[in-house]
Amino acid sequence: MDCNNDYIFSDAEAMFSVGKRFLEGDCLEKDLVKAKDLLSRAAALGHPRAQELLLTIDKSDEGDAPDSIVWEDMVSGRVYDAAHPFLLEKLNATKDRIWEYNKLRPSMLKERNELLRGLLGKSDEDTFINQPFYCDYGCNIFVGRRFFANFNFTVLDEAPVTVGDDCFIGPNVSIYTACHSTDPVERNSRREWAKPVTLGDNVWIGGSVTILPGVTIGSNVTIGAGSVVVKDIPDGCVAVGNPCKVVKCLLR
């Protein structure tokens, strides 16, 4: 099997085989980032040996405390160095996978779903995201059953983004978790923090909506097109505007 930089595989065994070669340096030069990427995708598709190999890699990395600390700081909402080499490496690895996804033919539904399942922290066989799709890490995005997102869905998932079942996302929707200081000196230091975003079940987000860091949107909610959601929205309502406010409660 050929090993190259523009790898697109839909088969777990193929991902495992090439990932193992990148790990051992059998094909081009040894590349731990590509190895972890492919092995993670193979493991997400149920390949048992891929999961075992990933565990050995993780154990060998345990001594590298700064990497694990900066990641834990980021996902936990603490201030962290956004320019840390470990984070930049992971960002670039995700960009490569997003590039692959967006280059797949729209009719390649099986391959698209398999790539998403290897990229996102949680998804299933019914997860559907129209191309193009963009995110920072992918592994911090957790979507429920029958998730649908339309074109140009953008997620900055420095903190967890958790979405319930049966959620619809309109075109050009953005979800942000990354926070920056309003002080220019502090901002230019590249020190940031992140706040999680949560959507409940049966949520419909209209087109061109922006959801800001730290927001929780309850279940059975509709957010009108063009809204900017800056505060929590309770269950069972329709909300719209900039800033987004509740305009109607749904009675059952």
DRENDO-1510 file (C-alpha; in Angstrom, 1 decimal, always signed):
<recs>
REC; n; res; u; v; w
REC; 1; MET; +0.0; +0.0; +0.0 .
REC; 2; ASP; +1.3; +3.4; -0.9 .
REC; 3; CYS; +2.0; +6.0; +1.8 .
REC; 4; ASN; +1.7; +9.7; +0.9 .
REC; 5; ASN; +0.8; +13.0; +2.4 .
REC; 6; ASP; -2.7; +13.2; +0.8 .
REC; 7; TYR; -4.1; +10.1; +2.3 .
REC; 8; ILE; -7.8; +9.4; +2.1 .
REC; 9; PHE; -9.0; +6.0; +3.4 .
REC; 10; SER; -12.4; +4.7; +4.2 .
REC; 11; ASP; -11.4; +1.3; +5.4 .
REC; 12; ALA; -10.3; +0.7; +9.0 .
REC; 13; GLU; -7.7; -1.9; +8.0 .
REC; 14; ALA; -6.1; +0.5; +5.5 .
REC; 15; MET; -5.9; +3.3; +8.1 .
REC; 16; PHE; -4.3; +0.9; +10.6 .
REC; 17; SER; -1.8; -0.4; +8.1 .
REC; 18; VAL; -0.6; +3.0; +6.9 .
REC; 19; GLY; -0.7; +4.5; +10.5 .
REC; 20; LYS; +1.5; +1.7; +11.7 .
REC; 21; ARG; +4.0; +2.4; +8.9 .
REC; 22; PHE; +4.1; +6.1; +9.8 .
REC; 23; LEU; +4.7; +5.1; +13.4 .
REC; 24; GLU; +7.6; +2.7; +12.5 .
REC; 25; GLY; +9.0; +4.8; +9.7 .
REC; 26; ASP; +8.4; +2.1; +7.0 .
REC; 27; CYS; +7.1; +4.5; +4.3 .
REC; 28; LEU; +8.5; +8.1; +4.1 .
REC; 29; GLU; +10.0; +9.3; +7.3 .
REC; 30; LYS; +8.6; +8.5; +10.8 .
REC; 31; ASP; +5.7; +10.8; +11.5 .
REC; 32; LEU; +4.0; +10.5; +14.9 .
REC; 33; VAL; +1.2; +13.1; +14.1 .
REC; 34; LYS; +0.1; +11.2; +11.0 .
REC; 35; ALA; +0.4; +7.9; +12.8 .
REC; 36; LYS; -1.9; +9.0; +15.7 .
REC; 37; ASP; -4.3; +10.6; +13.2 .
REC; 38; LEU; -4.8; +7.4; +11.1 .
REC; 39; LEU; -4.7; +5.0; +14.1 .
REC; 40; SER; -7.3; +7.2; +15.9 .
REC; 41; ARG; -9.6; +7.1; +12.9 .
REC; 42; ALA; -9.1; +3.3; +12.6 .
REC; 43; ALA; -9.9; +2.9; +16.3 .
REC; 44; ALA; -13.1; +5.0; +15.9 .
REC; 45; LEU; -14.2; +2.5; +13.2 .
REC; 46; GLY; -13.7; -0.4; +15.6 .
REC; 47; HIS; -10.3; -1.7; +14.7 .
REC; 48; PRO; -9.1; -3.4; +17.9 .
REC; 49; ARG; -5.3; -3.4; +17.1 .
REC; 50; ALA; -5.4; +0.3; +16.4 .
REC; 51; GLN; -6.7; +1.0; +19.9 .
REC; 52; GLU; -4.0; -1.2; +21.4 .
REC; 53; LEU; -1.3; +0.6; +19.4 .
REC; 54; LEU; -2.6; +4.0; +20.5 .
REC; 55; LEU; -2.4; +3.0; +24.1 .
REC; 56; THR; +1.3; +2.2; +23.7 .
REC; 57; ILE; +1.9; +5.6; +22.1 .
REC; 58; ASP; +0.0; +7.4; +24.9 .
REC; 59; LYS; +2.1; +5.6; +27.5 .
REC; 60; SER; +5.3; +6.6; +25.7 .
REC; 61; ASP; +4.1; +10.2; +25.7 .
REC; 62; GLU; +3.3; +10.4; +29.5 .
REC; 63; GLY; +6.6; +11.9; +30.3 .
REC; 64; ASP; +5.9; +15.0; +28.3 .
REC; 65; ALA; +4.1; +16.9; +31.0 .
REC; 66; PRO; +4.0; +20.3; +29.3 .
REC; 67; ASP; +2.0; +19.0; +26.4 .
REC; 68; SER; -0.6; +17.3; +28.5 .
REC; 69; ILE; -0.8; +20.3; +30.9 .
REC; 70; VAL; -1.5; +22.8; +28.1 .
REC; 71; TRP; -4.2; +20.6; +26.6 .
REC; 72; GLU; -5.8; +20.1; +30.0 .
REC; 73; ASP; -5.7; +23.9; +30.7 .
REC; 74; MET; -7.3; +24.6; +27.4 .
REC; 75; VAL; -10.3; +22.2; +27.6 .
REC; 76; SER; -10.8; +23.0; +31.3 .
REC; 77; GLY; -11.2; +26.8; +30.9 .
REC; 78; ARG; -7.9; +27.9; +32.4 .
REC; 79; VAL; -5.6; +30.4; +30.7 .
REC; 80; TYR; -3.2; +28.7; +28.3 .
REC; 81; ASP; -0.6; +29.5; +25.7 .
REC; 82; ALA; -2.5; +29.3; +22.3 .
REC; 83; ALA; +0.9; +29.3; +20.5 .
REC; 84; HIS; +2.2; +26.2; +22.3 .
REC; 85; PRO; +3.9; +23.9; +19.7 .
REC; 86; PHE; +1.8; +20.9; +20.8 .
REC; 87; LEU; -1.5; +22.8; +20.1 .
REC; 88; LEU; -0.2; +24.1; +16.8 .
REC; 89; GLU; +0.7; +20.6; +15.7 .
REC; 90; LYS; -2.8; +19.3; +16.6 .
REC; 91; LEU; -4.4; +22.2; +14.8 .
REC; 92; ASN; -2.5; +21.5; +11.7 .
REC; 93; ALA; -3.3; +17.8; +11.8 .
REC; 94; THR; -7.0; +18.6; +12.1 .
REC; 95; LYS; -6.7; +21.0; +9.2 .
REC; 96; ASP; -5.3; +18.2; +7.1 .
REC; 97; ARG; -8.3; +16.0; +8.0 .
REC; 98; ILE; -10.8; +18.8; +7.3 .
REC; 99; TRP; -9.1; +19.4; +4.0 .
REC; 100; GLU; -9.7; +15.7; +3.2 .
REC; 101; TYR; -13.3; +15.9; +4.2 .
REC; 102; ASN; -14.1; +19.0; +2.2 .
REC; 103; LYS; -12.4; +17.5; -0.9 .
REC; 104; LEU; -14.5; +14.3; -0.9 .
REC; 105; ARG; -17.2; +14.1; -3.5 .
REC; 106; PRO; -20.6; +14.9; -1.9 .
REC; 107; SER; -21.9; +11.6; -3.2 .
REC; 108; MET; -19.3; +9.7; -1.1 .
REC; 109; LEU; -21.6; +9.5; +1.9 .
REC; 110; LYS; -20.0; +6.4; +3.5 .
REC; 111; GLU; -16.5; +7.9; +3.3 .
REC; 112; ARG; -17.7; +11.2; +4.5 .
REC; 113; ASN; -19.4; +9.7; +7.6 .
REC; 114; GLU; -16.4; +7.5; +8.4 .
REC; 115; LEU; -14.0; +10.4; +8.3 .
REC; 116; LEU; -16.3; +12.5; +10.5 .
REC; 117; ARG; -16.5; +9.6; +13.0 .
REC; 118; GLY; -12.7; +9.5; +13.2 .
REC; 119; LEU; -12.6; +13.3; +13.6 .
REC; 120; LEU; -15.3; +14.2; +16.1 .
REC; 121; GLY; -15.3; +13.3; +19.8 .
REC; 122; LYS; -18.7; +11.8; +19.4 .
REC; 123; SER; -20.9; +11.1; +16.4 .
REC; 124; ASP; -22.7; +8.1; +14.7 .
REC; 125; GLU; -23.7; +6.7; +11.4 .
REC; 126; ASP; -26.5; +9.3; +11.1 .
REC; 127; THR; -24.2; +12.3; +11.6 .
REC; 128; PHE; -24.4; +14.5; +8.5 .
REC; 129; ILE; -22.5; +17.7; +7.8 .
REC; 130; ASN; -22.6; +19.4; +4.5 .
REC; 131; GLN; -19.3; +20.5; +3.0 .
REC; 132; PRO; -17.5; +22.7; +3.6 .
REC; 133; PHE; -17.1; +22.2; +7.4 .
REC; 134; TYR; -14.4; +23.8; +9.6 .
REC; 135; CYS; -13.3; +23.2; +13.2 .
REC; 136; ASP; -10.1; +23.6; +15.3 .
REC; 137; TYR; -9.6; +20.2; +16.9 .
REC; 138; GLY; -12.7; +18.1; +16.2 .
REC; 139; CYS; -12.2; +15.8; +19.2 .
REC; 140; ASN; -13.9; +18.4; +21.5 .
REC; 141; ILE; -17.2; +18.2; +19.5 .
REC; 142; PHE; -19.8; +15.8; +20.7 .
REC; 143; VAL; -23.0; +15.5; +18.8 .
REC; 144; GLY; -26.1; +13.4; +19.5 .
REC; 145; ARG; -28.2; +11.2; +17.3 .
REC; 146; ARG; -29.4; +12.3; +13.9 .
REC; 147; PHE; -27.3; +15.5; +13.9 .
REC; 148; PHE; -27.5; +17.7; +10.7 .
REC; 149; ALA; -25.5; +20.7; +9.9 .
REC; 150; ASN; -25.6; +22.7; +6.6 .
REC; 151; PHE; -22.9; +24.4; +4.6 .
REC; 152; ASN; -20.1; +26.4; +6.2 .
REC; 153; PHE; -20.6; +25.1; +9.8 .
REC; 154; THR; -17.7; +26.5; +11.8 .
REC; 155; VAL; -16.7; +25.4; +15.3 .
REC; 156; LEU; -13.8; +26.7; +17.4 .
REC; 157; ASP; -13.7; +23.8; +19.8 .
REC; 158; GLU; -11.0; +24.8; +22.2 .
REC; 159; ALA; -13.5; +23.8; +25.0 .
REC; 160; PRO; -16.1; +21.1; +24.6 .
REC; 161; VAL; -19.1; +21.7; +22.3 .
REC; 162; THR; -21.9; +19.3; +23.3 .
REC; 163; VAL; -25.0; +18.9; +21.1 .
REC; 164; GLY; -28.1; +16.8; +22.0 .
REC; 165; ASP; -30.2; +14.5; +19.7 .
REC; 166; ASP; -32.1; +15.7; +16.7 .
REC; 167; CYS; -30.4; +19.1; +16.2 .
REC; 168; PHE; -30.6; +21.0; +13.0 .
REC; 169; ILE; -27.9; +23.6; +12.2 .
REC; 170; GLY; -28.6; +26.1; +9.3 .
REC; 171; PRO; -26.0; +27.4; +6.8 .
REC; 172; ASN; -23.2; +29.7; +7.9 .
REC; 173; VAL; -23.5; +29.0; +11.6 .
REC; 174; SER; -20.6; +29.6; +13.9 .
REC; 175; ILE; -20.0; +28.3; +17.4 .
REC; 176; TYR; -17.1; +29.8; +19.3 .
REC; 177; THR; -15.5; +28.7; +22.6 .
REC; 178; ALA; -12.2; +30.6; +22.4 .
REC; 179; CYS; -11.9; +33.8; +24.5 .
REC; 180; HIS; -9.4; +36.6; +24.1 .
REC; 181; SER; -8.6; +39.5; +26.4 .
REC; 182; THR; -9.9; +43.0; +25.5 .
REC; 183; ASP; -6.5; +44.3; +26.6 .
REC; 184; PRO; -4.3; +44.5; +23.5 .
REC; 185; VAL; -1.1; +43.8; +25.3 .
REC; 186; GLU; -2.5; +40.7; +27.0 .
REC; 187; ARG; -4.2; +39.6; +23.7 .
REC; 188; ASN; -0.9; +39.9; +21.8 .
REC; 189; SER; +0.7; +37.5; +24.3 .
REC; 190; ARG; -1.4; +34.7; +22.7 .
REC; 191; ARG; -2.7; +33.8; +26.1 .
REC; 192; GLU; -6.3; +32.7; +25.8 .
REC; 193; TRP; -9.0; +30.7; +27.6 .
REC; 194; ALA; -12.1; +28.8; +26.5 .
REC; 195; LYS; -15.7; +28.3; +27.7 .
REC; 196; PRO; -17.8; +25.3; +26.7 .
REC; 197; VAL; -21.0; +25.5; +24.6 .
REC; 198; THR; -24.0; +23.2; +25.1 .
REC; 199; LEU; -27.1; +22.6; +23.0 .
REC; 200; GLY; -30.0; +20.4; +24.2 .
REC; 201; ASP; -32.2; +18.0; +22.3 .
REC; 202; ASN; -34.4; +19.2; +19.4 .
REC; 203; VAL; -32.7; +22.4; +18.8 .
REC; 204; TRP; -32.9; +24.3; +15.5 .
REC; 205; ILE; -30.3; +26.9; +14.8 .
REC; 206; GLY; -31.3; +29.2; +11.9 .
REC; 207; GLY; -28.9; +30.4; +9.2 .
REC; 208; SER; -26.0; +32.7; +10.0 .
REC; 209; VAL; -26.3; +32.4; +13.8 .
REC; 210; THR; -23.3; +33.0; +16.0 .
REC; 211; ILE; -23.1; +31.3; +19.4 .
REC; 212; LEU; -20.5; +32.8; +21.7 .
REC; 213; PRO; -18.4; +31.1; +24.4 .
REC; 214; GLY; -20.1; +29.8; +27.5 .
REC; 215; VAL; -23.6; +29.7; +26.2 .
REC; 216; THR; -26.1; +26.9; +27.0 .
REC; 217; ILE; -29.2; +26.5; +24.8 .
REC; 218; GLY; -31.9; +24.3; +26.2 .
REC; 219; SER; -34.0; +21.6; +24.6 .
REC; 220; ASN; -36.8; +22.3; +22.1 .
REC; 221; VAL; -35.5; +25.7; +21.2 .
REC; 222; THR; -35.5; +27.6; +17.9 .
REC; 223; ILE; -32.9; +30.3; +17.3 .
REC; 224; GLY; -33.9; +32.7; +14.5 .
REC; 225; ALA; -31.6; +33.4; +11.6 .
REC; 226; GLY; -28.9; +36.0; +12.0 .
REC; 227; SER; -29.0; +35.9; +15.8 .
REC; 228; VAL; -26.0; +36.4; +18.1 .
REC; 229; VAL; -26.4; +34.3; +21.1 .
REC; 230; VAL; -24.5; +35.8; +24.1 .
REC; 231; LYS; -26.5; +34.4; +27.0 .
REC; 232; ASP; -28.2; +31.1; +28.0 .
REC; 233; ILE; -31.5; +30.3; +26.3 .
REC; 234; PRO; -34.0; +28.3; +28.4 .
REC; 235; ASP; -35.9; +25.2; +27.3 .
REC; 236; GLY; -39.0; +25.4; +25.0 .
REC; 237; CYS; -38.8; +28.8; +23.4 .
REC; 238; VAL; -38.1; +30.7; +20.3 .
REC; 239; ALA; -35.3; +33.3; +20.5 .
REC; 240; VAL; -34.0; +35.8; +18.0 .
REC; 241; GLY; -31.9; +39.0; +17.7 .
REC; 242; ASN; -28.6; +40.6; +18.4 .
REC; 243; PRO; -28.3; +40.0; +21.3 .
REC; 244; CYS; -30.6; +37.0; +21.1 .
REC; 245; LYS; -33.7; +37.2; +23.3 .
REC; 246; VAL; -36.7; +35.0; +23.9 .
REC; 247; VAL; -39.7; +36.1; +21.9 .
REC; 248; LYS; -42.1; +33.2; +22.4 .
REC; 249; CYS; -42.5; +30.3; +24.9 .
REC; 250; LEU; -43.8; +27.0; +23.6 .
REC; 251; LEU; -46.6; +25.5; +25.7 .
REC; 252; ARG; -47.3; +21.8; +25.7 .
</recs>
